[in-house]
Amino acid sequence: MISSVLPTYNRAPFSFVKGEGSWLIEADGRRFLDFGAGIAVNALGHANPALTKALTEQAGMLWHTSNLYQIPQQQVLADKLVDATFADTVFFTNSGTEACELAVKMARKYWYEKGDPARTEIITFSGSFHGRSAAGIAAAGSEKMTKGFGPLLPGFIHLPFGDHEAIAPAIHHDTAAILIEPVQGEGGIVPLPDQCLKGLRDLCDEHGILLILDEVQCGVGRTGKLFAHEWAGIEPDIMMVAKGIGGGFPLGCVLATEEAASGMTAGTHGSTYGGNPLGCAVGNAVMDVINTPAFLADVNRKAGLLRQKLEGLIAAHPDVFDSVRGQGLMMGIKCKAANSDVMQAGYDQHLLTVPAADNTIRLLPPLNITDEEIADAVDRLDKAAASLAV
Ligand SMILES: *Cc1c(COP(=O)(O)O)cnc(C)c1O
């Protein structure tokens, strides 16, 4: 008999009743060190006092009004994002995949309004992930996500990730945009080298097409910059954001230049909940903490510490681990043992990690993780690896 919750997940047998910073706690008091952070969502840990205050104060005032009216919290958050980035304008969503839907619509509408309505094709890359909506699965294109769900939304072509030579010949008169994650998340924490991102920007400029970045997982301080593309010194035309921006409250957004957003006039897009007072109150609190030079500098310092310890760990367990990759506090360990076994051995040490493609485990701790917790996590991984050794 089917379970009352649609069984689309293989869930680990934990059920947490409380969170404290980087820790999740079961009803019997067992504590787990959380290096998954709700898949890069709890950017400031669990039950963060500043976020709890923002949420509960707003909850006592006003939850929801719809976008039929002015939403001051949304205006403030949009201004903050515009001030901090390339963007001139922001649309708020509840999730990453909704941000993908709008990014695709915006790129197509841009060309439609320019009098070039056949320009609908978007170039994407193997191993990518853009969410589970119709546009999201068609954009990513992997059989795992699309099989049985056809007919797929047309207008995407998929190129091998990292093969720069393949891109220029794929651009033609119907190409609207290139869509890419600066650091692939689900794909196994695979950073796109800065040179490649620069090269993509140049190609887009040369052909006059739009560059859409999916920073749903790698954005909002995760890599040690507010947004990952800043490392390459380039700017996109459109960017998808979610996960960390809400710190655990469902919130996402699309950022765009005035030019790229020029087709999105009144009535062309909407969302009942998107950017409601509750979500934006939390989003504002998240931005106020993360978008400071001191906070981001500390993310980079801790990333260096984590990386150094992981290199040591891998050297100590060459049969279990292959290599470490990633940027900031978005780290992946490619395993030699099955990544599911490594995760399970981690669970036995009360350490939570997240699986990814390419036999990788992801380490995505809260960005305000402490040095002691980093050392603790690597210690637990060391014990986990030792337990797997034959
Ligand atoms: C998680 C993720 C999404 C989808 O976000 P949802 O909130 O699950 O819809 C899209 N793109 C990337 C890169 C992601 O990591």
The ligand as an SDF file (V2000), in Angstrom:
LIG
                    3D

 15 15  0  0  0  0  0  0  0  0999 V2000
   18.0420   23.1050   -5.2780 C   0  0  0  0  0  0  0  0  0  0  0  0
   18.3420   23.6690   -6.6030 C   0  0  0  0  0  0  0  0  0  0  0  0
   17.3200   24.0790   -7.4710 C   0  0  0  0  0  0  0  0  0  0  0  0
   15.8630   23.8650   -7.1760 C   0  0  0  0  0  0  0  0  0  0  0  0
   15.4420   24.5360   -6.0200 O   0  0  0  0  0  0  0  0  0  0  0  0
   14.0770   24.0900   -5.3180 P   0  0  0  0  0  0  0  0  0  0  0  0
   13.9200   25.1000   -4.2270 O   0  0  0  0  0  0  0  0  0  0  0  0
   14.2730   22.6910   -4.8290 O   0  0  0  0  0  0  0  0  0  0  0  0
   13.0110   24.1710   -6.3410 O   0  0  0  0  0  0  0  0  0  0  0  0
   17.6820   24.6690   -8.6750 C   0  0  0  0  0  0  0  0  0  0  0  0
   18.9640   24.8480   -8.9970 N   0  0  0  0  0  0  0  0  0  0  0  0
   19.9790   24.4600   -8.1860 C   0  0  0  0  0  0  0  0  0  0  0  0
   21.3870   24.7120   -8.5980 C   0  0  0  0  0  0  0  0  0  0  0  0
   19.7000   23.8490   -6.9710 C   0  0  0  0  0  0  0  0  0  0  0  0
   20.6920   23.4400   -6.1870 O   0  0  0  0  0  0  0  0  0  0  0  0
  1  2  1  0
  2  3  1  0
  2 14  2  0
  3  4  1  0
  3 10  2  0
  4  5  1  0
  5  6  1  0
  6  7  2  0
  6  8  1  0
  6  9  1  0
 10 11  1  0
 11 12  2  0
 12 13  1  0
 12 14  1  0
 14 15  1  0
M  END
$$$$
